[in-house]
C-alpha cells in the first residue's frame, strides 16, 4: 500500500517534473504542492516572476491522474499532513 506523501515546490512544469511524477507514482500516495503563501514564508523558495501559481501547478498535476490525492500545501494545512 502506498503511504508516502511527496511534498514539493513546482515553480514551472517541465519534462524533469513529469518524469519525476511518473517515476514516483507507483510508490507515492499523494502530492502536496507547496502553496504560494508557504513558499513566501520559506525564504529559499522565493517566487520567480516566471513561476506558476500553486493552484495552476495543482491543475497540471491533478490532470495527470497519477496520484490518489493532490493538494496545495499552505501554512494552515500543515497540521493535516502530520497525521
Backbone atoms as SQL, in Angstrom:
CREATE TABLE atoms (id INTEGER PRIMARY KEY, chain TEXT, resi INTEGER, resn TEXT, atom TEXT, x REAL, y REAL, z REAL);
INSERT INTO atoms VALUES
  (1, 'A', 1, 'UNK', 'N', 0.841, -1.189, 0.000),
  (2, 'A', 1, 'UNK', 'CA', 0.000, 0.000, 0.000),
  (3, 'A', 1, 'UNK', 'C', 0.878, 1.242, 0.000),
  (4, 'A', 2, 'UNK', 'N', 0.497, 2.212, -0.815),
  (5, 'A', 2, 'UNK', 'CA', 1.257, 3.455, -0.909),
  (6, 'A', 2, 'UNK', 'C', 0.936, 4.343, 0.288),
  (7, 'A', 3, 'UNK', 'N', 1.941, 4.708, 1.040),
  (8, 'A', 3, 'UNK', 'CA', 1.738, 5.536, 2.229),
  (9, 'A', 3, 'UNK', 'C', 2.478, 6.863, 2.147),
  (10, 'A', 4, 'UNK', 'N', 3.351, 7.009, 1.202),
  (11, 'A', 4, 'UNK', 'CA', 4.197, 8.196, 1.139),
  (12, 'A', 4, 'UNK', 'C', 3.475, 9.380, 0.531),
  (13, 'A', 5, 'UNK', 'N', 3.856, 10.576, 1.018),
  (14, 'A', 5, 'UNK', 'CA', 3.338, 11.827, 0.505),
  (15, 'A', 5, 'UNK', 'C', 4.520, 12.642, -0.010),
  (16, 'A', 6, 'UNK', 'N', 4.484, 13.034, -1.263),
  (17, 'A', 6, 'UNK', 'CA', 5.520, 13.858, -1.856),
  (18, 'A', 6, 'UNK', 'C', 5.177, 15.318, -1.615),
  (19, 'A', 7, 'UNK', 'N', 6.015, 16.020, -0.863),
  (20, 'A', 7, 'UNK', 'CA', 5.851, 17.457, -0.636),
  (21, 'A', 7, 'UNK', 'C', 6.872, 18.135, -1.539),
  (22, 'A', 8, 'UNK', 'N', 6.384, 19.003, -2.440),
  (23, 'A', 8, 'UNK', 'CA', 7.268, 19.527, -3.477),
  (24, 'A', 8, 'UNK', 'C', 6.877, 20.941, -3.891),
  (25, 'A', 9, 'UNK', 'N', 7.892, 21.714, -4.219),
  (26, 'A', 9, 'UNK', 'CA', 7.702, 23.053, -4.792),
  (27, 'A', 9, 'UNK', 'C', 7.905, 22.914, -6.294),
  (28, 'A', 10, 'UNK', 'N', 6.897, 23.279, -7.079),
  (29, 'A', 10, 'UNK', 'CA', 6.962, 23.148, -8.534),
  (30, 'A', 10, 'UNK', 'C', 6.688, 24.519, -9.152),
  (31, 'A', 11, 'UNK', 'N', 7.725, 25.335, -9.313),
  (32, 'A', 11, 'UNK', 'CA', 7.511, 26.678, -9.843),
  (33, 'A', 11, 'UNK', 'C', 7.201, 26.695, -11.335),
  (34, 'A', 12, 'UNK', 'N', 7.622, 25.673, -12.067),
  (35, 'A', 12, 'UNK', 'CA', 7.338, 25.555, -13.501),
  (36, 'A', 12, 'UNK', 'C', 7.110, 24.082, -13.823),
  (37, 'A', 13, 'UNK', 'N', 6.380, 23.836, -14.904),
  (38, 'A', 13, 'UNK', 'CA', 6.179, 22.461, -15.358),
  (39, 'A', 13, 'UNK', 'C', 7.164, 22.210, -16.499),
  (40, 'A', 14, 'UNK', 'N', 7.965, 21.186, -16.356),
  (41, 'A', 14, 'UNK', 'CA', 8.871, 20.800, -17.439),
  (42, 'A', 14, 'UNK', 'C', 9.087, 19.292, -17.393),
  (43, 'A', 15, 'UNK', 'N', 9.777, 18.780, -18.372),
  (44, 'A', 15, 'UNK', 'CA', 9.972, 17.336, -18.540),
  (45, 'A', 15, 'UNK', 'C', 10.524, 16.673, -17.280),
  (46, 'A', 16, 'UNK', 'N', 11.443, 17.337, -16.585),
  (47, 'A', 16, 'UNK', 'CA', 12.024, 16.748, -15.376),
  (48, 'A', 16, 'UNK', 'C', 10.980, 16.454, -14.317),
  (49, 'A', 17, 'UNK', 'N', 10.039, 17.386, -14.101),
  (50, 'A', 17, 'UNK', 'CA', 8.981, 17.143, -13.119),
  (51, 'A', 17, 'UNK', 'C', 8.051, 16.031, -13.600),
  (52, 'A', 18, 'UNK', 'N', 7.696, 16.041, -14.874),
  (53, 'A', 18, 'UNK', 'CA', 6.823, 14.987, -15.392),
  (54, 'A', 18, 'UNK', 'C', 7.458, 13.620, -15.224),
  (55, 'A', 19, 'UNK', 'N', 8.743, 13.523, -15.535),
  (56, 'A', 19, 'UNK', 'CA', 9.453, 12.254, -15.345),
  (57, 'A', 19, 'UNK', 'C', 9.476, 11.844, -13.878),
  (58, 'A', 20, 'UNK', 'N', 9.712, 12.803, -12.984),
  (59, 'A', 20, 'UNK', 'CA', 9.729, 12.529, -11.549),
  (60, 'A', 20, 'UNK', 'C', 8.370, 12.011, -11.087),
  (61, 'A', 21, 'UNK', 'N', 7.291, 12.684, -11.486),
  (62, 'A', 21, 'UNK', 'CA', 5.951, 12.262, -11.081),
  (63, 'A', 21, 'UNK', 'C', 5.639, 10.852, -11.578),
  (64, 'A', 22, 'UNK', 'N', 5.985, 10.583, -12.808),
  (65, 'A', 22, 'UNK', 'CA', 5.711, 9.242, -13.354),
  (66, 'A', 22, 'UNK', 'C', 6.542, 8.165, -12.657),
  (67, 'A', 23, 'UNK', 'N', 7.781, 8.494, -12.321),
  (68, 'A', 23, 'UNK', 'CA', 8.645, 7.518, -11.645),
  (69, 'A', 23, 'UNK', 'C', 8.162, 7.247, -10.221),
  (70, 'A', 24, 'UNK', 'N', 7.667, 8.275, -9.533),
  (71, 'A', 24, 'UNK', 'CA', 7.248, 8.112, -8.141),
  (72, 'A', 24, 'UNK', 'C', 5.806, 7.645, -7.967),
  (73, 'A', 25, 'UNK', 'N', 5.001, 7.748, -9.001),
  (74, 'A', 25, 'UNK', 'CA', 3.574, 7.404, -8.890),
  (75, 'A', 25, 'UNK', 'C', 3.320, 6.025, -8.288),
  (76, 'A', 26, 'UNK', 'N', 4.103, 5.005, -8.608),
  (77, 'A', 26, 'UNK', 'CA', 3.815, 3.687, -8.025),
  (78, 'A', 26, 'UNK', 'C', 4.050, 3.595, -6.515),
  (79, 'A', 27, 'UNK', 'N', 4.835, 4.502, -5.953),
  (80, 'A', 27, 'UNK', 'CA', 5.176, 4.394, -4.532),
  (81, 'A', 27, 'UNK', 'C', 4.710, 5.579, -3.692),
  (82, 'A', 28, 'UNK', 'N', 4.063, 6.552, -4.311),
  (83, 'A', 28, 'UNK', 'CA', 3.616, 7.751, -3.595),
  (84, 'A', 28, 'UNK', 'C', 2.094, 7.813, -3.632),
  (85, 'A', 29, 'UNK', 'N', 1.492, 7.989, -2.454),
  (86, 'A', 29, 'UNK', 'CA', 0.031, 8.068, -2.337),
  (87, 'A', 29, 'UNK', 'C', -0.505, 9.382, -2.882),
  (88, 'A', 30, 'UNK', 'N', 0.193, 10.475, -2.559),
  (89, 'A', 30, 'UNK', 'CA', -0.305, 11.781, -2.955),
  (90, 'A', 30, 'UNK', 'C', 0.804, 12.800, -3.064),
  (91, 'A', 31, 'UNK', 'N', 0.419, 13.959, -3.576),
  (92, 'A', 31, 'UNK', 'CA', 1.351, 15.068, -3.755),
  (93, 'A', 31, 'UNK', 'C', 0.790, 16.286, -3.038),
  (94, 'A', 32, 'UNK', 'N', 1.647, 16.949, -2.260),
  (95, 'A', 32, 'UNK', 'CA', 1.293, 18.218, -1.619),
  (96, 'A', 32, 'UNK', 'C', 2.194, 19.276, -2.238),
  (97, 'A', 33, 'UNK', 'N', 1.614, 20.122, -3.061),
  (98, 'A', 33, 'UNK', 'CA', 2.352, 21.182, -3.728),
  (99, 'A', 33, 'UNK', 'C', 2.471, 22.356, -2.764),
  (100, 'A', 34, 'UNK', 'N', 3.690, 22.802, -2.533),
  (101, 'A', 34, 'UNK', 'CA', 3.894, 23.931, -1.617),
  (102, 'A', 34, 'UNK', 'C', 3.214, 25.155, -2.207),
  (103, 'A', 35, 'UNK', 'N', 2.273, 25.701, -1.459),
  (104, 'A', 35, 'UNK', 'CA', 1.487, 26.840, -1.907),
  (105, 'A', 35, 'UNK', 'C', 2.256, 28.145, -1.874),
  (106, 'A', 36, 'UNK', 'N', 1.673, 29.148, -2.491),
  (107, 'A', 36, 'UNK', 'CA', 2.329, 30.451, -2.617),
  (108, 'A', 36, 'UNK', 'C', 2.635, 31.087, -1.267),
  (109, 'A', 37, 'UNK', 'N', 1.693, 31.045, -0.341),
  (110, 'A', 37, 'UNK', 'CA', 1.906, 31.657, 0.970),
  (111, 'A', 37, 'UNK', 'C', 3.010, 30.937, 1.735),
  (112, 'A', 38, 'UNK', 'N', 2.993, 29.621, 1.701),
  (113, 'A', 38, 'UNK', 'CA', 4.029, 28.855, 2.388),
  (114, 'A', 38, 'UNK', 'C', 5.390, 29.096, 1.732),
  (115, 'A', 39, 'UNK', 'N', 5.436, 29.173, 0.408),
  (116, 'A', 39, 'UNK', 'CA', 6.694, 29.437, -0.296),
  (117, 'A', 39, 'UNK', 'C', 7.269, 30.799, 0.110),
  (118, 'A', 40, 'UNK', 'N', 6.406, 31.779, 0.313),
  (119, 'A', 40, 'UNK', 'CA', 6.860, 33.105, 0.756),
  (120, 'A', 40, 'UNK', 'C', 7.496, 33.025, 2.139),
  (121, 'A', 41, 'UNK', 'N', 6.938, 32.184, 2.995),
  (122, 'A', 41, 'UNK', 'CA', 7.478, 32.037, 4.350),
  (123, 'A', 41, 'UNK', 'C', 8.794, 31.276, 4.364),
  (124, 'A', 42, 'UNK', 'N', 8.993, 30.428, 3.380),
  (125, 'A', 42, 'UNK', 'CA', 10.243, 29.680, 3.257),
  (126, 'A', 42, 'UNK', 'C', 11.140, 30.463, 2.296),
  (127, 'A', 43, 'UNK', 'N', 11.923, 31.339, 2.815),
  (128, 'A', 43, 'UNK', 'CA', 12.702, 32.299, 2.016),
  (129, 'A', 43, 'UNK', 'C', 13.470, 31.671, 0.854),
  (130, 'A', 44, 'UNK', 'N', 13.997, 30.466, 1.033),
  (131, 'A', 44, 'UNK', 'CA', 14.779, 29.853, -0.029),
  (132, 'A', 44, 'UNK', 'C', 13.924, 29.438, -1.228),
  (133, 'A', 45, 'UNK', 'N', 12.609, 29.529, -1.116),
  (134, 'A', 45, 'UNK', 'CA', 11.709, 29.220, -2.219),
  (135, 'A', 45, 'UNK', 'C', 11.067, 30.479, -2.786),
  (136, 'A', 46, 'UNK', 'N', 11.781, 31.595, -2.700),
  (137, 'A', 46, 'UNK', 'CA', 11.228, 32.859, -3.182),
  (138, 'A', 46, 'UNK', 'C', 10.697, 32.711, -4.596),
  (139, 'A', 47, 'UNK', 'N', 9.623, 33.393, -4.844),
  (140, 'A', 47, 'UNK', 'CA', 8.928, 33.296, -6.121),
  (141, 'A', 47, 'UNK', 'C', 9.679, 34.002, -7.247),
  (142, 'A', 48, 'UNK', 'N', 9.864, 33.289, -8.324),
  (143, 'A', 48, 'UNK', 'CA', 10.424, 33.842, -9.550),
  (144, 'A', 48, 'UNK', 'C', 9.260, 34.458, -10.336),
  (145, 'A', 49, 'UNK', 'N', 9.514, 35.533, -11.047),
  (146, 'A', 49, 'UNK', 'CA', 8.452, 36.186, -11.808),
  (147, 'A', 49, 'UNK', 'C', 7.810, 35.254, -12.832),
  (148, 'A', 50, 'UNK', 'N', 8.561, 34.268, -13.316),
  (149, 'A', 50, 'UNK', 'CA', 8.021, 33.347, -14.317),
  (150, 'A', 50, 'UNK', 'C', 7.336, 32.126, -13.705),
  (151, 'A', 51, 'UNK', 'N', 7.341, 32.021, -12.392),
  (152, 'A', 51, 'UNK', 'CA', 6.778, 30.847, -11.722),
  (153, 'A', 51, 'UNK', 'C', 5.255, 30.812, -11.827),
  (154, 'A', 52, 'UNK', 'N', 4.734, 29.598, -11.917),
  (155, 'A', 52, 'UNK', 'CA', 3.287, 29.402, -11.891),
  (156, 'A', 52, 'UNK', 'C', 2.767, 29.572, -10.472),
  (157, 'A', 53, 'UNK', 'N', 1.512, 29.961, -10.335),
  (158, 'A', 53, 'UNK', 'CA', 0.873, 29.958, -9.027),
  (159, 'A', 53, 'UNK', 'C', 0.633, 28.502, -8.643),
  (160, 'A', 54, 'UNK', 'N', 0.614, 28.230, -7.360),
  (161, 'A', 54, 'UNK', 'CA', 0.442, 26.853, -6.883),
  (162, 'A', 54, 'UNK', 'C', -0.851, 26.226, -7.409),
  (163, 'A', 55, 'UNK', 'N', -1.912, 27.015, -7.512),
  (164, 'A', 55, 'UNK', 'CA', -3.187, 26.487, -7.998),
  (165, 'A', 55, 'UNK', 'C', -3.080, 26.059, -9.459),
  (166, 'A', 56, 'UNK', 'N', -2.258, 26.759, -10.248),
  (167, 'A', 56, 'UNK', 'CA', -2.053, 26.371, -11.645),
  (168, 'A', 56, 'UNK', 'C', -1.280, 25.052, -11.716),
  (169, 'A', 57, 'UNK', 'N', -0.247, 24.938, -10.890),
  (170, 'A', 57, 'UNK', 'CA', 0.520, 23.698, -10.834),
  (171, 'A', 57, 'UNK', 'C', -0.377, 22.544, -10.392),
  (172, 'A', 58, 'UNK', 'N', -1.228, 22.794, -9.405),
  (173, 'A', 58, 'UNK', 'CA', -2.181, 21.794, -8.933),
  (174, 'A', 58, 'UNK', 'C', -2.999, 21.242, -10.100),
  (175, 'A', 59, 'UNK', 'N', -3.504, 22.123, -10.955),
  (176, 'A', 59, 'UNK', 'CA', -4.313, 21.695, -12.091),
  (177, 'A', 59, 'UNK', 'C', -3.560, 20.751, -13.014),
  (178, 'A', 60, 'UNK', 'N', -2.296, 21.068, -13.288),
  (179, 'A', 60, 'UNK', 'CA', -1.486, 20.209, -14.151),
  (180, 'A', 60, 'UNK', 'C', -1.240, 18.843, -13.510),
  (181, 'A', 61, 'UNK', 'N', -0.843, 18.847, -12.244),
  (182, 'A', 61, 'UNK', 'CA', -0.510, 17.584, -11.571),
  (183, 'A', 61, 'UNK', 'C', -1.756, 16.718, -11.400),
  (184, 'A', 62, 'UNK', 'N', -2.862, 17.328, -11.027),
  (185, 'A', 62, 'UNK', 'CA', -4.113, 16.575, -10.867),
  (186, 'A', 62, 'UNK', 'C', -4.553, 15.973, -12.198),
  (187, 'A', 63, 'UNK', 'N', -4.365, 16.705, -13.287),
  (188, 'A', 63, 'UNK', 'CA', -4.780, 16.222, -14.607),
  (189, 'A', 63, 'UNK', 'C', -3.987, 14.990, -15.055),
  (190, 'A', 64, 'UNK', 'N', -2.800, 14.802, -14.505),
  (191, 'A', 64, 'UNK', 'CA', -2.004, 13.616, -14.844),
  (192, 'A', 64, 'UNK', 'C', -2.650, 12.324, -14.344),
  (193, 'A', 65, 'UNK', 'N', -3.472, 12.435, -13.287),
  (194, 'A', 65, 'UNK', 'CA', -4.174, 11.289, -12.693),
  (195, 'A', 65, 'UNK', 'C', -3.225, 10.159, -12.302),
  (196, 'A', 66, 'UNK', 'N', -2.065, 10.539, -11.769),
  (197, 'A', 66, 'UNK', 'CA', -1.072, 9.559, -11.331),
  (198, 'A', 66, 'UNK', 'C', -1.168, 9.257, -9.839),
  (199, 'A', 67, 'UNK', 'N', -1.782, 10.166, -9.074),
  (200, 'A', 67, 'UNK', 'CA', -1.785, 10.069, -7.612),
  (201, 'A', 67, 'UNK', 'C', -3.205, 10.023, -7.073),
  (202, 'A', 68, 'UNK', 'N', -3.361, 9.373, -5.910),
  (203, 'A', 68, 'UNK', 'CA', -4.673, 9.302, -5.269),
  (204, 'A', 68, 'UNK', 'C', -5.156, 10.675, -4.807),
  (205, 'A', 69, 'UNK', 'N', -4.211, 11.522, -4.413),
  (206, 'A', 69, 'UNK', 'CA', -4.583, 12.843, -3.901),
  (207, 'A', 69, 'UNK', 'C', -3.527, 13.869, -4.305),
  (208, 'A', 70, 'UNK', 'N', -4.002, 15.057, -4.677),
  (209, 'A', 70, 'UNK', 'CA', -3.126, 16.189, -4.969),
  (210, 'A', 70, 'UNK', 'C', -3.715, 17.380, -4.227),
  (211, 'A', 71, 'UNK', 'N', -2.886, 18.053, -3.444),
  (212, 'A', 71, 'UNK', 'CA', -3.353, 19.206, -2.690),
  (213, 'A', 71, 'UNK', 'C', -2.344, 20.342, -2.800),
  (214, 'A', 72, 'UNK', 'N', -2.781, 21.531, -2.392),
  (215, 'A', 72, 'UNK', 'CA', -1.884, 22.672, -2.267),
  (216, 'A', 72, 'UNK', 'C', -1.631, 22.863, -0.783),
  (217, 'A', 73, 'UNK', 'N', -0.383, 22.868, -0.410),
  (218, 'A', 73, 'UNK', 'CA', 0.013, 22.948, 0.994),
  (219, 'A', 73, 'UNK', 'C', 0.261, 24.401, 1.387),
  (220, 'A', 74, 'UNK', 'N', -0.528, 24.878, 2.324),
  (221, 'A', 74, 'UNK', 'CA', -0.391, 26.237, 2.854),
  (222, 'A', 74, 'UNK', 'C', -0.160, 26.139, 4.361),
  (223, 'A', 75, 'UNK', 'N', 0.248, 27.224, 5.000),
  (224, 'A', 75, 'UNK', 'CA', 0.526, 27.165, 6.443),
  (225, 'A', 75, 'UNK', 'C', -0.622, 26.578, 7.268),
  (226, 'A', 76, 'UNK', 'N', -1.852, 26.898, 6.931),
  (227, 'A', 76, 'UNK', 'CA', -2.987, 26.395, 7.716),
  (228, 'A', 76, 'UNK', 'C', -3.199, 24.899, 7.540),
  (229, 'A', 77, 'UNK', 'N', -2.692, 24.327, 6.450),
  (230, 'A', 77, 'UNK', 'CA', -2.896, 22.897, 6.206),
  (231, 'A', 77, 'UNK', 'C', -1.755, 22.026, 6.704),
  (232, 'A', 78, 'UNK', 'N', -0.705, 22.619, 7.252),
  (233, 'A', 78, 'UNK', 'CA', 0.435, 21.840, 7.738),
  (234, 'A', 78, 'UNK', 'C', 0.061, 20.798, 8.796),
  (235, 'A', 79, 'UNK', 'N', -0.777, 21.124, 9.776),
  (236, 'A', 79, 'UNK', 'CA', -1.125, 20.100, 10.779),
  (237, 'A', 79, 'UNK', 'C', -1.786, 18.867, 10.162),
  (238, 'A', 80, 'UNK', 'N', -2.488, 19.014, 9.066),
  (239, 'A', 80, 'UNK', 'CA', -3.191, 17.884, 8.455),
  (240, 'A', 80, 'UNK', 'C', -2.231, 16.845, 7.890),
  (241, 'A', 81, 'UNK', 'N', -1.053, 17.248, 7.416),
  (242, 'A', 81, 'UNK', 'CA', -0.150, 16.264, 6.825),
  (243, 'A', 81, 'UNK', 'C', 0.696, 15.562, 7.876),
  (244, 'A', 82, 'UNK', 'N', 0.658, 16.031, 9.097),
  (245, 'A', 82, 'UNK', 'CA', 1.433, 15.385, 10.159),
  (246, 'A', 82, 'UNK', 'C', 0.857, 14.047, 10.575),
  (247, 'A', 83, 'UNK', 'N', -0.434, 13.857, 10.294),
  (248, 'A', 83, 'UNK', 'CA', -1.073, 12.603, 10.713),
  (249, 'A', 83, 'UNK', 'C', -1.015, 11.535, 9.663);
